[in-house]
Amino acid sequence: MAGRAGRYPPEYREQPVELARAGRSPGSLAREFEPSEQTIRNWVRQADVDEGRRGDGLTTEARRELSRLKRDNKRLRVERDILKKAAA
């Protein structure tokens, strides 16, 4: 499963997150579930942000919206540049 971010479905992430919250170490979970210790720590942190337990990050929904807006902004800049060249 090598590749890009987001390769593990949310359903897969739930179990290691709950076990980590119950006191299991990220190291033992990494050996059992495959992702690295840091990945499991990141999942727990993101789940805490999404559920309002932490306030020091963007929720998953806010991250998606930010990505969408950046993509739209990039597309609009390209379109603007094309129109500038066509008008010149």
N, C-alpha and C positions, 0 to 999 in steps of 0.2 A: 504493500500500500504506500509506496513512496510517491511523492508528488507535491501537491499544493495544499495550502491551508484549507481547512474545512472538509478534510477528507473523511472525518469520522462523523456519522450522523448523530443528531442530538440524542436519539434514543440510546445510542452506544455510550455517550458521555455521561448519561444520568447515573449509571451504576457506580463508576469510579468516584464521581463527585459525592454521592451519598455516603459511600464507604469512607472517603477521606474526611467528611464531616463527622462521621461516627468514630473517628480516631485512628483509622488505618493510615500508615505512612505512605506518602507518594511513591517511595522506593518499592515497597512491597506491591503496591497497586501497579506500578510500571512493569514489574516482572510478570504479574498475572494478566494484565490487559494489553500489553505491547507498547503503548505510547510512553514517551520518556517521563521522568519525574517532573521536569519543568512543564511539560505539556499538561499533565494532570493538575499541577499547581495553577496553571493558567486557566484551566477549565473551572476549577473551584472559584477562583477570583472572579471570572466572568459571570458565573452562576450567581455569586453573591451580589455583584453589581446589578444584574438583571432582576434579582428578587428584592432589591432595595436594602440589602444588608450592608452594602458599602456605597459610598457616594463619591469615590475617587476615580471614576472612569465612565466611559460611554456604555450605554446598554447595547445589546446586540442590535436592536431595532435602530437605535441612533447611529450605530456604525454603518448599517446598511443604507440608511438615508444619506449619510455623509458620502459614502461611496457613489451612490446614485447621483447626487448633486455634483460631485467632482467629475464624473463621467459626462454628465450633461454640459457642464461648464467647458470641458475640453472640446466637446463636439461643437458647441456654439462658437468657441474661439476659432476653430478650424473653418467653420462656415463663414464667419465674419472676415477671416483673412482671404478666403476665396472670393467673396463679394468685393473686397477692397481691390484685389488684383483685377477683377473683371471690370470694375468701374474706371480703372486707371487707363 
